[in-house]
Amino acid sequence: MKRLTLILCTVLAVCACAQKEPDPVAEAIIAELTKDLDQPFDISVRNLQMLDSTTFATEFQRRISIYDTRLQQNTERMEKYIRQGMKKNATLMYDELKKDTRIYNELIGLKEMMGEDTLKIAYYDYSFAYGGKVGSSKLPDKQAYATVTPEGKVLTCVSDQRDLHKATGLVIPGYKELLDSFKEEAKE
């Protein structure tokens, strides 16, 4: 009897260990994919693979570089409009330059405020396949990509890998609020 109990306990222990824990990244991706669904769904994520990781320093450099390029291009456009006597276009470009300069300078300030924390991982890039059922319709398998923070927040979820980093600047503390401040100013 003791032997049977021991064997049964061993089998149960092996079965319990064999049950797979749900992957928190896959769960976060499913939550992002289904956040706007108002019908029942059964979606699964397969072949989840981490492609890369990005530090805050790299993300700051990416964003600062974008605004540096914009400043150069918009300065050239404004000078061209001034030479051509297009005062209205020059004024509009001047306003864009002021906005971009402020964002550029704020990004540098935010980076300095983060100090050593810029060396921490900001997010991970993943590739995955997903499919399943939404309502009564079968969802065919699709390839997609996601950027996910170490805390499990999905920043982007896209089908084209080239679009993967378009919104990742939002991971920078204070960056979203900075961008939102321009929306508020425009409403006033």
N, C-alpha and C positions, 0 to 999 in steps of 0.2 A: 504494500500500500504506500509506504514511504517512497519507494522507487517510482511508482506511478505519479505520485504527487510531485516529485522532483522533476520528472520528465515533462509533466504538464506545465509546471512553473517555467521551465526552460523554454518550452515552445511558446508560451505566452509572452515571455520576455523578448524572444527573437521577433515575434510578430509585432510587438509594440515598438521595437527599435526599427523595424522595417517600414513602419508607417512614416511617410515623408512629411516633414514639417512644411507648411506652406511657405513659399518664397516671398518675403516682404516686398521685394522689388516687383515681382510679377503681380502681386496683389495691388500695389500702388498703380501700376500701369493699367490693370483692369479697371480700377476705380476711375482713372482718368478717361479711359476709353468709353466708359458707360455713364459718366456723370450727368449727361443730358438725356439719357434714355428714360422714357416714361412707360416702358413695357418690360415684361420679364425677359431675362437674358441668361444665357449660359455660354460665357466666353472663356476661352483658355489661352494662356500664353505658353508657347513652346520655343525651344531652341534659344533661350535667353542667354546672351553672351555679352560680357563686358568688353567694350572695344577700347576704351581709353578713360583716363581721368584728367581733370583740369583743376589746377589750383586757382585760388582767388587772384594771385599775381598774374597768371596767364590771362584770366578773364578781364582784369583791369587793363592789361596791355592791349587786348583785343578791342575793348571799348574805346580806350584813349586813342588808339590808332585810327579807328573809324572816325572819330571827331576831328582828329588832326587832318585827315584826308578831306573831310567835309569843309573844314576851315580854309584849306588851300584852294579847293575847287570854288567855293562860294566867294572868296576874295577875288579870284580871277574873273568870275562872272560879274561881280559888282563893278570891278574896274572896267570891264568891257561895256557894261550898261552906261557907266559914267561917260566913257569915251564916245559912245553912240548917242548920248543925250537922252537916254531913256530913264528919266528921273524916277518915275513910279517903280519900275523894276529894280533900279538901284536902291531905292528906299526899302523895298520888300527884302532884297538880298541883305541889306544892312541889318534889318531886324533878325533875319536868320543867323547872320554872323554873331550878333549879340547873344542869341539863345545858345548857339553851338559853343561859343567861347565860355559862357557860364557853365554849361554842362562839362566841357573839357576841364575847366579849373576845379569844379566840384569833384569830378572823378579823381583828379590828382589829390585833392584834399581828403577824400574818403579813403583812398589808398594809403595815404600817410597815417590817417587815424587808425587804420587796421594794424599797422605795424607788422609784427612777426606773424600775425594771424593770416596774412596774405599767402603764407606758405602752406596753409591747410587746404585740403581738397574741397573744392566748391561743388563739383558734381561729377558724375560718371556718365559716359556714353554707353548705350546698350543697343544691340540689334536683337530682334525677336520676330517670331511669327505668331500670328494670332488667328483665331477662327472660332466658330461656334454657332450659336443660334440667338437671334433677337426676335422676340415674339414668336411667330410661326415660320419665320424666314431663316433659312440657313445662310450663315455668313461664310463666304469662301475664305480659305486661308490667304492671308496677306502678310507681306514682309513690312516691317516698320522699324523705327528708331526712336529712342527716348533718351532724354537727359534727366537724371535723377540725383537729388542731393543725398549726402550721406544719411540724412534724417528720413529719407524716403519720400520727399516731395518731388513730384514730376514737374519739371520746368517746361519741357517740350515733348511732344509725341507726334511724329511726322512720318509720312511714307517715303519722302525723298531725303536722303542723308545730307544733301546740300543745305537743307533748311534746318538742320539740327541745332545750330547755335544762334538762330535769329533772336530768340528771347532769353537767352541764358544770362544776359546782363542783369536781369531781375534778381539774380542770386546775390548780387552785391548789396550789402546793407546800405539803405538810404537811396539807392538808384531809382527805384520805382517812385518813391516820394518826390524825388527831384523831377522826374518826368511828369508826374501828376501835377506838380506846382505850375507847370506851363499850361496845362489844360485849365486849371482854375483861373489863371491870369487871363486866358483867352475868353472865359465866360464873363469876366468883369467888365 
